Amino acid sequence: MFASTITKRVAIAQSTFSGQNSTLLARRYLSAEPHNIELYKYAICPFCNRVKAFLDYAGLEFSHIEVNPLTKKEIKWSKDYKKVPIVKLDEKLLLGSDAIVEALLQQAFVQENLERKWKGSNMNMEEFATSELSQRWTKFATDELASLLYPNICRTLSDSYRAFAYVETTDSFRTLEKLLIRGLGSLAMYMAASRVKKKRNITDERAALHQALVQLEQDGLQDYDFVSGDDKPNLGDITLFGTLRSIEGLPAHKEVIETRDGPLRAWYERMSAEVVPLKK
C-alpha cells in the first residue's frame, strides 16, 4: 500500500540513500526544494519513452541526454550497466524502466504532484499503480507491444535508416557520429529486428502489431476513455502511450495510429493531452 503519512514517507526517503549524507538527502526529499532528474535515453527506445511519459505526466522537470547507441560515451561513468534508460535522481542511479518508475512512485514529491493532478477525480495512488488493470496493461505494453515496434520500424534497411533520422537534430552528436549512427546503427537495428521476428515467429510484423492493437481496443478501450476504466489514466495508460509515442513521426505510427479509426486513435489523442511536458 502506498504511503499516506509523513512517517512512512520519511522511512522511504531515508532508505533511498545510505552513508553520512542520508539524513540530509532524506530531508531534501520531504522539502519543497527542486530535485535534479536526468534521463539518459535513445529517442526510439520504447522503454525510454515509457519513462519520459511518466515524468511528463507527473509534471516533473528533468533534462534528457541522448546516448550514442554505438559508443555509449554519455554513460561511460556507468561501469556495469550499459543499457538505457538510466535516471539520475539527485545522487542516486535508477537503472531500467521498471526500477525507475517504481522508485519514482515511492518518492513523496512525486506522489504529491500526482495527487494534485487527480484532485476532484476518482484516481488515487493504489488505483494508478497497483490495480489489476494497471498491472495488466503495463505488462502488455512492456512484454507484448514494445517487442513488436522494432520489427515494424525496421522492416527494411531503408526503414531502419529513416528511424535513425533523429540523430540529425541531436546537437550533442558530431557530424561523424551522426553518419556512423545512421549507417551502422540502422544496420544493427535491422538485424536485431529480424532476430525478434524469428524468436517470436512473426511472419508479418504489421499484421502482428495490428492484432495487438485490436486486442487493446477490444479489451481495454471498448467502453472506456482509458484502460484504467476511470476518468483519469493509470500507469498502464502511461506505459502504453509512452511505448507507442516512441515511433511518432515514422511510417508505422502513421499507419497504425494516425490513420486508424476507432477507440485507439481517440485514446491516443486524449493521452497526448494528459501527458504534457512541463513548461520551463
PyRosetta script that sets phi, psi and omega in degrees:
from pyrosetta import init, pose_from_sequence

init()
pose = pose_from_sequence("MFASTITKRVAIAQSTFSGQNSTLLARRYLSAEPHNIELYKYAICPFCNRVKAFLDYAGLEFSHIEVNPLTKKEIKWSKDYKKVPIVKLDEKLLLGSDAIVEALLQQAFVQENLERKWKGSNMNMEEFATSELSQRWTKFATDELASLLYPNICRTLSDSYRAFAYVETTDSFRTLEKLLIRGLGSLAMYMAASRVKKKRNITDERAALHQALVQLEQDGLQDYDFVSGDDKPNLGDITLFGTLRSIEGLPAHKEVIETRDGPLRAWYERMSAEVVPLKK")
pose.set_psi(1, 139.8)
pose.set_omega(1, -178.4)
pose.set_phi(2, -73.4)
pose.set_psi(2, 148.6)
pose.set_omega(2, -178.1)
pose.set_phi(3, -65.6)
pose.set_psi(3, 140.2)
pose.set_omega(3, 175.0)
pose.set_phi(4, -132.7)
pose.set_psi(4, 5.1)
pose.set_omega(4, -179.5)
pose.set_phi(5, -122.6)
pose.set_psi(5, 157.4)
pose.set_omega(5, 179.2)
pose.set_phi(6, -63.5)
pose.set_psi(6, -39.1)
pose.set_omega(6, -179.5)
pose.set_phi(7, -58.1)
pose.set_psi(7, -46.9)
pose.set_omega(7, -179.7)
pose.set_phi(8, -64.6)
pose.set_psi(8, -41.0)
pose.set_omega(8, -179.0)
pose.set_phi(9, -65.7)
pose.set_psi(9, -36.5)
pose.set_omega(9, 176.5)
pose.set_phi(10, -62.9)
pose.set_psi(10, -44.3)
pose.set_omega(10, -179.6)
pose.set_phi(11, -61.1)
pose.set_psi(11, -43.1)
pose.set_omega(11, 178.6)
pose.set_phi(12, -62.2)
pose.set_psi(12, -47.5)
pose.set_omega(12, -177.2)
pose.set_phi(13, -63.2)
pose.set_psi(13, -43.5)
pose.set_omega(13, -178.5)
pose.set_phi(14, -68.2)
pose.set_psi(14, -33.9)
pose.set_omega(14, -179.5)
pose.set_phi(15, -76.5)
pose.set_psi(15, -12.6)
pose.set_omega(15, -179.8)
pose.set_phi(16, -68.2)
pose.set_psi(16, -32.4)
pose.set_omega(16, -176.0)
pose.set_phi(17, -124.2)
pose.set_psi(17, 159.9)
pose.set_omega(17, 175.6)
pose.set_phi(18, -131.9)
pose.set_psi(18, 165.3)
pose.set_omega(18, 178.4)
pose.set_phi(19, 98.7)
pose.set_psi(19, -174.9)
pose.set_omega(19, -171.6)
pose.set_phi(20, -69.7)
pose.set_psi(20, -19.7)
pose.set_omega(20, -179.1)
pose.set_phi(21, -94.8)
pose.set_psi(21, 7.0)
pose.set_omega(21, -173.4)
pose.set_phi(22, -61.9)
pose.set_psi(22, -41.0)
pose.set_omega(22, -178.8)
pose.set_phi(23, -65.3)
pose.set_psi(23, -43.8)
pose.set_omega(23, 179.6)
pose.set_phi(24, -62.5)
pose.set_psi(24, -43.9)
pose.set_omega(24, -179.1)
pose.set_phi(25, -68.1)
pose.set_psi(25, -37.7)
pose.set_omega(25, 177.9)
pose.set_phi(26, -61.9)
pose.set_psi(26, -42.2)
pose.set_omega(26, 178.3)
pose.set_phi(27, -62.5)
pose.set_psi(27, -37.7)
pose.set_omega(27, 179.7)
pose.set_phi(28, -62.4)
pose.set_psi(28, -37.7)
pose.set_omega(28, 179.9)
pose.set_phi(29, -65.5)
pose.set_psi(29, -27.3)
pose.set_omega(29, -178.5)
pose.set_phi(30, -96.2)
pose.set_psi(30, 5.1)
pose.set_omega(30, -179.0)
pose.set_phi(31, -105.3)
pose.set_psi(31, 178.6)
pose.set_omega(31, 179.6)
pose.set_phi(32, -88.9)
pose.set_psi(32, 4.7)
pose.set_omega(32, -179.4)
pose.set_phi(33, -63.7)
pose.set_psi(33, 145.2)
pose.set_omega(33, 177.9)
pose.set_phi(34, -68.3)
pose.set_psi(34, 152.5)
pose.set_omega(34, 178.4)
pose.set_phi(35, -110.5)
pose.set_psi(35, 144.7)
pose.set_omega(35, 178.3)
pose.set_phi(36, -90.7)
pose.set_psi(36, 116.3)
pose.set_omega(36, -179.4)
pose.set_phi(37, -121.9)
pose.set_psi(37, 123.6)
pose.set_omega(37, 177.3)
pose.set_phi(38, -122.1)
pose.set_psi(38, 128.3)
pose.set_omega(38, 178.6)
pose.set_phi(39, -109.4)
pose.set_psi(39, 119.8)
pose.set_omega(39, 176.2)
pose.set_phi(40, -98.8)
pose.set_psi(40, 125.4)
pose.set_omega(40, -166.2)
pose.set_phi(41, -152.0)
pose.set_psi(41, 169.7)
pose.set_omega(41, 162.5)
pose.set_phi(42, -109.5)
pose.set_psi(42, 141.5)
pose.set_omega(42, -175.4)
pose.set_phi(43, -61.5)
pose.set_psi(43, -35.6)
pose.set_omega(43, -175.4)
pose.set_phi(44, -104.1)
pose.set_psi(44, 16.3)
pose.set_omega(44, 178.4)
pose.set_phi(45, -83.9)
pose.set_psi(45, 120.5)
pose.set_omega(45, -179.0)
pose.set_phi(46, -64.0)
pose.set_psi(46, -32.1)
pose.set_omega(46, -179.0)
pose.set_phi(47, -74.0)
pose.set_psi(47, -35.2)
pose.set_omega(47, 174.0)
pose.set_phi(48, -65.3)
pose.set_psi(48, -41.7)
pose.set_omega(48, 180.0)
pose.set_phi(49, -70.9)
pose.set_psi(49, -26.0)
pose.set_omega(49, 172.1)
pose.set_phi(50, -61.8)
pose.set_psi(50, -46.8)
pose.set_omega(50, 179.7)
pose.set_phi(51, -64.8)
pose.set_psi(51, -44.2)
pose.set_omega(51, 179.9)
pose.set_phi(52, -60.7)
pose.set_psi(52, -41.0)
pose.set_omega(52, 178.7)
pose.set_phi(53, -62.2)
pose.set_psi(53, -40.0)
pose.set_omega(53, 178.8)
pose.set_phi(54, -65.7)
pose.set_psi(54, -45.7)
pose.set_omega(54, 179.2)
pose.set_phi(55, -59.6)
pose.set_psi(55, -43.2)
pose.set_omega(55, 178.7)
pose.set_phi(56, -63.9)
pose.set_psi(56, -46.2)
pose.set_omega(56, -178.2)
pose.set_phi(57, -62.6)
pose.set_psi(57, -38.1)
pose.set_omega(57, -178.8)
pose.set_phi(58, -77.3)
pose.set_psi(58, -1.9)
pose.set_omega(58, 178.2)
pose.set_phi(59, 69.1)
pose.set_psi(59, 35.6)
pose.set_omega(59, -177.4)
pose.set_phi(60, -99.0)
pose.set_psi(60, 137.3)
pose.set_omega(60, 175.6)
pose.set_phi(61, -83.8)
pose.set_psi(61, 130.2)
pose.set_omega(61, -178.7)
pose.set_phi(62, -152.5)
pose.set_psi(62, 159.9)
pose.set_omega(62, 173.1)
pose.set_phi(63, -107.5)
pose.set_psi(63, 148.1)
pose.set_omega(63, 178.5)
pose.set_phi(64, -122.9)
pose.set_psi(64, 137.4)
pose.set_omega(64, -176.2)
pose.set_phi(65, -116.3)
pose.set_psi(65, 119.6)
pose.set_omega(65, 178.7)
pose.set_phi(66, -77.6)
pose.set_psi(66, 127.0)
pose.set_omega(66, -176.8)
pose.set_phi(67, -96.9)
pose.set_psi(67, 133.5)
pose.set_omega(67, 174.9)
pose.set_phi(68, -68.6)
pose.set_psi(68, 116.4)
pose.set_omega(68, -175.3)
pose.set_phi(69, -69.6)
pose.set_psi(69, -13.8)
pose.set_omega(69, 179.2)
pose.set_phi(70, -90.1)
pose.set_psi(70, -50.4)
pose.set_omega(70, -176.0)
pose.set_phi(71, -96.4)
pose.set_psi(71, -28.4)
pose.set_omega(71, -177.9)
pose.set_phi(72, 55.1)
pose.set_psi(72, 32.8)
pose.set_omega(72, -176.4)
pose.set_phi(73, -64.6)
pose.set_psi(73, -25.6)
pose.set_omega(73, -178.7)
pose.set_phi(74, -68.1)
pose.set_psi(74, -20.2)
pose.set_omega(74, 179.5)
pose.set_phi(75, -120.0)
pose.set_psi(75, 30.3)
pose.set_omega(75, -178.9)
pose.set_phi(76, -64.0)
pose.set_psi(76, -22.1)
pose.set_omega(76, 178.5)
pose.set_phi(77, -72.3)
pose.set_psi(77, -15.5)
pose.set_omega(77, 178.2)
pose.set_phi(78, -88.3)
pose.set_psi(78, 102.1)
pose.set_omega(78, -170.0)
pose.set_phi(79, -72.3)
pose.set_psi(79, -42.9)
pose.set_omega(79, -172.0)
pose.set_phi(80, -103.0)
pose.set_psi(80, -20.7)
pose.set_omega(80, -175.8)
pose.set_phi(81, -115.7)
pose.set_psi(81, 116.5)
pose.set_omega(81, -174.9)
pose.set_phi(82, -119.7)
pose.set_psi(82, 28.0)
pose.set_omega(82, 178.1)
pose.set_phi(83, -111.7)
pose.set_psi(83, 170.7)
pose.set_omega(83, 171.5)
pose.set_phi(84, -126.5)
pose.set_psi(84, 154.8)
pose.set_omega(84, 7.8)
pose.set_phi(85, -82.5)
pose.set_psi(85, 154.4)
pose.set_omega(85, 168.6)
pose.set_phi(86, -127.9)
pose.set_psi(86, 137.9)
pose.set_omega(86, 173.7)
pose.set_phi(87, -120.6)
pose.set_psi(87, 131.7)
pose.set_omega(87, 168.1)
pose.set_phi(88, -97.1)
pose.set_psi(88, 114.6)
pose.set_omega(88, 177.7)
pose.set_phi(89, -109.3)
pose.set_psi(89, 100.2)
pose.set_omega(89, -171.0)
pose.set_phi(90, 54.4)
pose.set_psi(90, -112.5)
pose.set_omega(90, -176.4)
pose.set_phi(91, -103.6)
pose.set_psi(91, 10.5)
pose.set_omega(91, -176.9)
pose.set_phi(92, -112.9)
pose.set_psi(92, 139.3)
pose.set_omega(92, 176.3)
pose.set_phi(93, -95.1)
pose.set_psi(93, 132.6)
pose.set_omega(93, 175.2)
pose.set_phi(94, -117.5)
pose.set_psi(94, 125.6)
pose.set_omega(94, -169.8)
pose.set_phi(95, -117.2)
pose.set_psi(95, 121.0)
pose.set_omega(95, 177.8)
pose.set_phi(96, 89.1)
pose.set_psi(96, 147.1)
pose.set_omega(96, -171.4)
pose.set_phi(97, -63.6)
pose.set_psi(97, -40.6)
pose.set_omega(97, 179.5)
pose.set_phi(98, -61.0)
pose.set_psi(98, -49.4)
pose.set_omega(98, -178.1)
pose.set_phi(99, -65.7)
pose.set_psi(99, -36.6)
pose.set_omega(99, -179.3)
pose.set_phi(100, -64.3)
pose.set_psi(100, -51.7)
pose.set_omega(100, -177.8)
pose.set_phi(101, -64.6)
pose.set_psi(101, -42.4)
pose.set_omega(101, 179.3)
pose.set_phi(102, -60.6)
pose.set_psi(102, -44.8)
pose.set_omega(102, -179.2)
pose.set_phi(103, -66.0)
pose.set_psi(103, -41.6)
pose.set_omega(103, 179.5)
pose.set_phi(104, -64.2)
pose.set_psi(104, -38.0)
pose.set_omega(104, 179.9)
pose.set_phi(105, -64.7)
pose.set_psi(105, -20.3)
pose.set_omega(105, 179.9)
pose.set_phi(106, -87.9)
pose.set_psi(106, -6.0)
pose.set_omega(106, -177.3)
pose.set_phi(107, -85.6)
pose.set_psi(107, 134.6)
pose.set_omega(107, -176.7)
pose.set_phi(108, -58.5)
pose.set_psi(108, -41.3)
pose.set_omega(108, -175.5)
pose.set_phi(109, -68.7)
pose.set_psi(109, -29.0)
pose.set_omega(109, 176.5)
pose.set_phi(110, -73.3)
pose.set_psi(110, -45.5)
pose.set_omega(110, 178.2)
pose.set_phi(111, -57.8)
pose.set_psi(111, -41.9)
pose.set_omega(111, -178.7)
pose.set_phi(112, -66.3)
pose.set_psi(112, -40.1)
pose.set_omega(112, 176.1)
pose.set_phi(113, -59.1)
pose.set_psi(113, -46.2)
pose.set_omega(113, -178.3)
pose.set_phi(114, -66.2)
pose.set_psi(114, -42.6)
pose.set_omega(114, -179.5)
pose.set_phi(115, -63.4)
pose.set_psi(115, -35.9)
pose.set_omega(115, 174.9)
pose.set_phi(116, -65.2)
pose.set_psi(116, -38.4)
pose.set_omega(116, -179.1)
pose.set_phi(117, -64.9)
pose.set_psi(117, -33.6)
pose.set_omega(117, -176.0)
pose.set_phi(118, -92.2)
pose.set_psi(118, 2.1)
pose.set_omega(118, -176.5)
pose.set_phi(119, -55.0)
pose.set_psi(119, 127.9)
pose.set_omega(119, 180.0)
pose.set_phi(120, 88.5)
pose.set_psi(120, -0.5)
pose.set_omega(120, 178.7)
pose.set_phi(121, -111.5)
pose.set_psi(121, -179.3)
pose.set_omega(121, 178.9)
pose.set_phi(122, -90.0)
pose.set_psi(122, -5.5)
pose.set_omega(122, -174.5)
pose.set_phi(123, -75.9)
pose.set_psi(123, 145.0)
pose.set_omega(123, 174.5)
pose.set_phi(124, -145.2)
pose.set_psi(124, 175.3)
pose.set_omega(124, -173.2)
pose.set_phi(125, -62.4)
pose.set_psi(125, -43.6)
pose.set_omega(125, -178.3)
pose.set_phi(126, -66.8)
pose.set_psi(126, -44.2)
pose.set_omega(126, 179.5)
pose.set_phi(127, -63.6)
pose.set_psi(127, -38.3)
pose.set_omega(127, -178.4)
pose.set_phi(128, -65.9)
pose.set_psi(128, -45.6)
pose.set_omega(128, -167.8)
pose.set_phi(129, -107.0)
pose.set_psi(129, -29.9)
pose.set_omega(129, -169.8)
pose.set_phi(130, -122.9)
pose.set_psi(130, 3.1)
pose.set_omega(130, 178.1)
pose.set_phi(131, -67.3)
pose.set_psi(131, 162.5)
pose.set_omega(131, 179.6)
pose.set_phi(132, -59.2)
pose.set_psi(132, -42.4)
pose.set_omega(132, -179.9)
pose.set_phi(133, -67.0)
pose.set_psi(133, -39.6)
pose.set_omega(133, 178.5)
pose.set_phi(134, -62.3)
pose.set_psi(134, -47.8)
pose.set_omega(134, -178.7)
pose.set_phi(135, -68.0)
pose.set_psi(135, -37.9)
pose.set_omega(135, -179.7)
pose.set_phi(136, -61.4)
pose.set_psi(136, -48.6)
pose.set_omega(136, -173.8)
pose.set_phi(137, -81.1)
pose.set_psi(137, -24.7)
pose.set_omega(137, 171.4)
pose.set_phi(138, -64.4)
pose.set_psi(138, -45.2)
pose.set_omega(138, 179.0)
pose.set_phi(139, -64.3)
pose.set_psi(139, -40.4)
pose.set_omega(139, 178.7)
pose.set_phi(140, -61.4)
pose.set_psi(140, -42.4)
pose.set_omega(140, -178.9)
pose.set_phi(141, -66.0)
pose.set_psi(141, -44.9)
pose.set_omega(141, -174.3)
pose.set_phi(142, -80.4)
pose.set_psi(142, -35.3)
pose.set_omega(142, -175.3)
pose.set_phi(143, -90.9)
pose.set_psi(143, -33.0)
pose.set_omega(143, -174.5)
pose.set_phi(144, -107.5)
pose.set_psi(144, -58.3)
pose.set_omega(144, -172.0)
pose.set_phi(145, -67.0)
pose.set_psi(145, -46.5)
pose.set_omega(145, -176.8)
pose.set_phi(146, -58.6)
pose.set_psi(146, -39.2)
pose.set_omega(146, -177.1)
pose.set_phi(147, -71.3)
pose.set_psi(147, -15.6)
pose.set_omega(147, 179.2)
pose.set_phi(148, -89.0)
pose.set_psi(148, -12.7)
pose.set_omega(148, -172.7)
pose.set_phi(149, -75.6)
pose.set_psi(149, -46.3)
pose.set_omega(149, -179.2)
pose.set_phi(150, -59.5)
pose.set_psi(150, -44.5)
pose.set_omega(150, 175.4)
pose.set_phi(151, -59.5)
pose.set_psi(151, -27.1)
pose.set_omega(151, -178.4)
pose.set_phi(152, -84.4)
pose.set_psi(152, -28.7)
pose.set_omega(152, 178.0)
pose.set_phi(153, -93.8)
pose.set_psi(153, -6.1)
pose.set_omega(153, 179.4)
pose.set_phi(154, -126.7)
pose.set_psi(154, 42.5)
pose.set_omega(154, -178.9)
pose.set_phi(155, -63.6)
pose.set_psi(155, -35.1)
pose.set_omega(155, 176.8)
pose.set_phi(156, -131.5)
pose.set_psi(156, 168.8)
pose.set_omega(156, 176.4)
pose.set_phi(157, -62.6)
pose.set_psi(157, -36.9)
pose.set_omega(157, 179.1)
pose.set_phi(158, -68.1)
pose.set_psi(158, -37.2)
pose.set_omega(158, 175.3)
pose.set_phi(159, -62.6)
pose.set_psi(159, -42.8)
pose.set_omega(159, -179.8)
pose.set_phi(160, -63.8)
pose.set_psi(160, -40.9)
pose.set_omega(160, 178.0)
pose.set_phi(161, -62.3)
pose.set_psi(161, -40.3)
pose.set_omega(161, 178.6)
pose.set_phi(162, -65.3)
pose.set_psi(162, -35.9)
pose.set_omega(162, -179.0)
pose.set_phi(163, -63.0)
pose.set_psi(163, -26.0)
pose.set_omega(163, -179.9)
pose.set_phi(164, -92.9)
pose.set_psi(164, 13.3)
pose.set_omega(164, 179.3)
pose.set_phi(165, -62.9)
pose.set_psi(165, -20.6)
pose.set_omega(165, -178.9)
pose.set_phi(166, -59.3)
pose.set_psi(166, -24.7)
pose.set_omega(166, -177.1)
pose.set_phi(167, -65.5)
pose.set_psi(167, -24.4)
pose.set_omega(167, -178.3)
pose.set_phi(168, -66.2)
pose.set_psi(168, -24.6)
pose.set_omega(168, 180.0)
pose.set_phi(169, -107.4)
pose.set_psi(169, 12.6)
pose.set_omega(169, 177.1)
pose.set_phi(170, -94.0)
pose.set_psi(170, 103.1)
pose.set_omega(170, -172.5)
pose.set_phi(171, -64.6)
pose.set_psi(171, -25.4)
pose.set_omega(171, -176.9)
pose.set_phi(172, -74.9)
pose.set_psi(172, -13.3)
pose.set_omega(172, 178.0)
pose.set_phi(173, -92.4)
pose.set_psi(173, 133.5)
pose.set_omega(173, 175.4)
pose.set_phi(174, -76.6)
pose.set_psi(174, 166.9)
pose.set_omega(174, -175.6)
pose.set_phi(175, -56.7)
pose.set_psi(175, -46.3)
pose.set_omega(175, -179.6)
pose.set_phi(176, -64.0)
pose.set_psi(176, -39.4)
pose.set_omega(176, 177.5)
pose.set_phi(177, -59.8)
pose.set_psi(177, -43.2)
pose.set_omega(177, -179.7)
pose.set_phi(178, -61.9)
pose.set_psi(178, -42.5)
pose.set_omega(178, 179.1)
pose.set_phi(179, -62.8)
pose.set_psi(179, -43.8)
pose.set_omega(179, -178.6)
pose.set_phi(180, -68.6)
pose.set_psi(180, -41.4)
pose.set_omega(180, -179.6)
pose.set_phi(181, -63.7)
pose.set_psi(181, -45.2)
pose.set_omega(181, -179.0)
pose.set_phi(182, -67.4)
pose.set_psi(182, -37.6)
pose.set_omega(182, -178.2)
pose.set_phi(183, -76.8)
pose.set_psi(183, -61.6)
pose.set_omega(183, -177.5)
pose.set_phi(184, -74.4)
pose.set_psi(184, -38.3)
pose.set_omega(184, -179.2)
pose.set_phi(185, -63.5)
pose.set_psi(185, -42.8)
pose.set_omega(185, -179.3)
pose.set_phi(186, -65.7)
pose.set_psi(186, -37.0)
pose.set_omega(186, 176.9)
pose.set_phi(187, -65.8)
pose.set_psi(187, -45.7)
pose.set_omega(187, 179.7)
pose.set_phi(188, -62.7)
pose.set_psi(188, -40.3)
pose.set_omega(188, -179.7)
pose.set_phi(189, -68.2)
pose.set_psi(189, -38.9)
pose.set_omega(189, 177.6)
pose.set_phi(190, -61.2)
pose.set_psi(190, -43.2)
pose.set_omega(190, 179.6)
pose.set_phi(191, -67.6)
pose.set_psi(191, -39.5)
pose.set_omega(191, 178.3)
pose.set_phi(192, -65.0)
pose.set_psi(192, -40.2)
pose.set_omega(192, 178.3)
pose.set_phi(193, -63.4)
pose.set_psi(193, -37.5)
pose.set_omega(193, 178.1)
pose.set_phi(194, -64.3)
pose.set_psi(194, -37.5)
pose.set_omega(194, 178.1)
pose.set_phi(195, -67.6)
pose.set_psi(195, -37.0)
pose.set_omega(195, 177.3)
pose.set_phi(196, -63.3)
pose.set_psi(196, -44.2)
pose.set_omega(196, 178.8)
pose.set_phi(197, -59.3)
pose.set_psi(197, -43.2)
pose.set_omega(197, -179.5)
pose.set_phi(198, -66.6)
pose.set_psi(198, -43.6)
pose.set_omega(198, -178.5)
pose.set_phi(199, -62.5)
pose.set_psi(199, -39.4)
pose.set_omega(199, -177.0)
pose.set_phi(200, -95.1)
pose.set_psi(200, 5.2)
pose.set_omega(200, 178.5)
pose.set_phi(201, 57.3)
pose.set_psi(201, 46.3)
pose.set_omega(201, 179.7)
pose.set_phi(202, -95.7)
pose.set_psi(202, 122.9)
pose.set_omega(202, 176.6)
pose.set_phi(203, -100.6)
pose.set_psi(203, -29.3)
pose.set_omega(203, 178.4)
pose.set_phi(204, -131.2)
pose.set_psi(204, 98.7)
pose.set_omega(204, -174.2)
pose.set_phi(205, -64.9)
pose.set_psi(205, -35.4)
pose.set_omega(205, 179.6)
pose.set_phi(206, -68.6)
pose.set_psi(206, -40.8)
pose.set_omega(206, 177.8)
pose.set_phi(207, -63.7)
pose.set_psi(207, -39.2)
pose.set_omega(207, 178.9)
pose.set_phi(208, -63.9)
pose.set_psi(208, -40.1)
pose.set_omega(208, 178.5)
pose.set_phi(209, -67.7)
pose.set_psi(209, -43.7)
pose.set_omega(209, 177.2)
pose.set_phi(210, -59.0)
pose.set_psi(210, -42.2)
pose.set_omega(210, -179.8)
pose.set_phi(211, -62.0)
pose.set_psi(211, -41.8)
pose.set_omega(211, 178.2)
pose.set_phi(212, -63.6)
pose.set_psi(212, -40.0)
pose.set_omega(212, -179.0)
pose.set_phi(213, -72.2)
pose.set_psi(213, -32.6)
pose.set_omega(213, 174.2)
pose.set_phi(214, -63.5)
pose.set_psi(214, -41.2)
pose.set_omega(214, 177.0)
pose.set_phi(215, -60.9)
pose.set_psi(215, -41.9)
pose.set_omega(215, 177.4)
pose.set_phi(216, -61.3)
pose.set_psi(216, -44.3)
pose.set_omega(216, -179.8)
pose.set_phi(217, -64.3)
pose.set_psi(217, -46.7)
pose.set_omega(217, -174.4)
pose.set_phi(218, -72.6)
pose.set_psi(218, -40.7)
pose.set_omega(218, -175.2)
pose.set_phi(219, -91.6)
pose.set_psi(219, -22.8)
pose.set_omega(219, -174.5)
pose.set_phi(220, -117.7)
pose.set_psi(220, -24.9)
pose.set_omega(220, -170.7)
pose.set_phi(221, -125.2)
pose.set_psi(221, 4.1)
pose.set_omega(221, -175.6)
pose.set_phi(222, -61.3)
pose.set_psi(222, -40.7)
pose.set_omega(222, -175.7)
pose.set_phi(223, -120.5)
pose.set_psi(223, 8.2)
pose.set_omega(223, -173.8)
pose.set_phi(224, -135.7)
pose.set_psi(224, 154.3)
pose.set_omega(224, 175.5)
pose.set_phi(225, -73.8)
pose.set_psi(225, -30.4)
pose.set_omega(225, -179.5)
pose.set_phi(226, -134.1)
pose.set_psi(226, 157.4)
pose.set_omega(226, 178.1)
pose.set_phi(227, -67.8)
pose.set_psi(227, -13.7)
pose.set_omega(227, 174.7)
pose.set_phi(228, -64.3)
pose.set_psi(228, -21.0)
pose.set_omega(228, -173.7)
pose.set_phi(229, 70.6)
pose.set_psi(229, 15.8)
pose.set_omega(229, -174.7)
pose.set_phi(230, -126.5)
pose.set_psi(230, -172.4)
pose.set_omega(230, -177.7)
pose.set_phi(231, -87.3)
pose.set_psi(231, -3.2)
pose.set_omega(231, 177.3)
pose.set_phi(232, -135.2)
pose.set_psi(232, 152.1)
pose.set_omega(232, 178.8)
pose.set_phi(233, -70.2)
pose.set_psi(233, 151.9)
pose.set_omega(233, 172.4)
pose.set_phi(234, -105.6)
pose.set_psi(234, -172.6)
pose.set_omega(234, -177.4)
pose.set_phi(235, -64.1)
pose.set_psi(235, -30.0)
pose.set_omega(235, 175.1)
pose.set_phi(236, -61.6)
pose.set_psi(236, -45.0)
pose.set_omega(236, 176.3)
pose.set_phi(237, -58.8)
pose.set_psi(237, -46.3)
pose.set_omega(237, -177.7)
pose.set_phi(238, -62.4)
pose.set_psi(238, -42.4)
pose.set_omega(238, -178.2)
pose.set_phi(239, -68.0)
pose.set_psi(239, -43.3)
pose.set_omega(239, 177.0)
pose.set_phi(240, -60.6)
pose.set_psi(240, -45.4)
pose.set_omega(240, -177.4)
pose.set_phi(241, -65.7)
pose.set_psi(241, -46.3)
pose.set_omega(241, 179.0)
pose.set_phi(242, -60.6)
pose.set_psi(242, -39.9)
pose.set_omega(242, 178.8)
pose.set_phi(243, -60.6)
pose.set_psi(243, -48.2)
pose.set_omega(243, -178.8)
pose.set_phi(244, -72.0)
pose.set_psi(244, -31.4)
pose.set_omega(244, -179.3)
pose.set_phi(245, -67.4)
pose.set_psi(245, -18.8)
pose.set_omega(245, -178.8)
pose.set_phi(246, -64.9)
pose.set_psi(246, -18.1)
pose.set_omega(246, -179.3)
pose.set_phi(247, -110.8)
pose.set_psi(247, 14.6)
pose.set_omega(247, 176.0)
pose.set_phi(248, -57.7)
pose.set_psi(248, 139.6)
pose.set_omega(248, 179.7)
pose.set_phi(249, 89.6)
pose.set_psi(249, -6.1)
pose.set_omega(249, 179.8)
pose.set_phi(250, -105.4)
pose.set_psi(250, 157.3)
pose.set_omega(250, -177.7)
pose.set_phi(251, -55.2)
pose.set_psi(251, -37.4)
pose.set_omega(251, -178.8)
pose.set_phi(252, -61.5)
pose.set_psi(252, -39.7)
pose.set_omega(252, 180.0)
pose.set_phi(253, -66.7)
pose.set_psi(253, -43.0)
pose.set_omega(253, 179.1)
pose.set_phi(254, -60.8)
pose.set_psi(254, -41.5)
pose.set_omega(254, -176.5)
pose.set_phi(255, -72.1)
pose.set_psi(255, -43.1)
pose.set_omega(255, -172.3)
pose.set_phi(256, -94.6)
pose.set_psi(256, -15.1)
pose.set_omega(256, -179.2)
pose.set_phi(257, -118.5)
pose.set_psi(257, -59.5)
pose.set_omega(257, -169.1)
pose.set_phi(258, -67.9)
pose.set_psi(258, -34.4)
pose.set_omega(258, -179.0)
pose.set_phi(259, -101.2)
pose.set_psi(259, 10.6)
pose.set_omega(259, -176.6)
pose.set_phi(260, -88.8)
pose.set_psi(260, 135.2)
pose.set_omega(260, 172.2)
pose.set_phi(261, -91.0)
pose.set_psi(261, 159.3)
pose.set_omega(261, 176.4)
pose.set_phi(262, 107.4)
pose.set_psi(262, -171.0)
pose.set_omega(262, -171.0)
pose.set_phi(263, -68.7)
pose.set_psi(263, -25.4)
pose.set_omega(263, -175.8)
pose.set_phi(264, -65.5)
pose.set_psi(264, -47.0)
pose.set_omega(264, -178.8)
pose.set_phi(265, -64.5)
pose.set_psi(265, -39.7)
pose.set_omega(265, 178.5)
pose.set_phi(266, -64.1)
pose.set_psi(266, -40.6)
pose.set_omega(266, 176.5)
pose.set_phi(267, -63.0)
pose.set_psi(267, -42.4)
pose.set_omega(267, -178.5)
pose.set_phi(268, -62.4)
pose.set_psi(268, -38.9)
pose.set_omega(268, 178.0)
pose.set_phi(269, -67.1)
pose.set_psi(269, -40.1)
pose.set_omega(269, 176.7)
pose.set_phi(270, -63.7)
pose.set_psi(270, -41.9)
pose.set_omega(270, -179.9)
pose.set_phi(271, -66.6)
pose.set_psi(271, -34.8)
pose.set_omega(271, 177.1)
pose.set_phi(272, -62.2)
pose.set_psi(272, -31.6)
pose.set_omega(272, 177.9)
pose.set_phi(273, -78.5)
pose.set_psi(273, -27.8)
pose.set_omega(273, 179.4)
pose.set_phi(274, -80.2)
pose.set_psi(274, -38.8)
pose.set_omega(274, -174.8)
pose.set_phi(275, -98.5)
pose.set_psi(275, 86.4)
pose.set_omega(275, -175.1)
pose.set_phi(276, -116.9)
pose.set_psi(276, 125.4)
pose.set_omega(276, 178.2)
pose.set_phi(277, -58.2)
pose.set_psi(277, 143.7)
pose.set_omega(277, 178.8)
pose.set_phi(278, -67.4)
pose.set_psi(278, 130.9)
pose.set_omega(278, 178.8)
pose.set_phi(279, -75.6)
pose.set_psi(279, 131.7)
pose.set_omega(279, -179.5)
pose.set_phi(280, -94.0)
pose.dump_pdb("model.pdb")
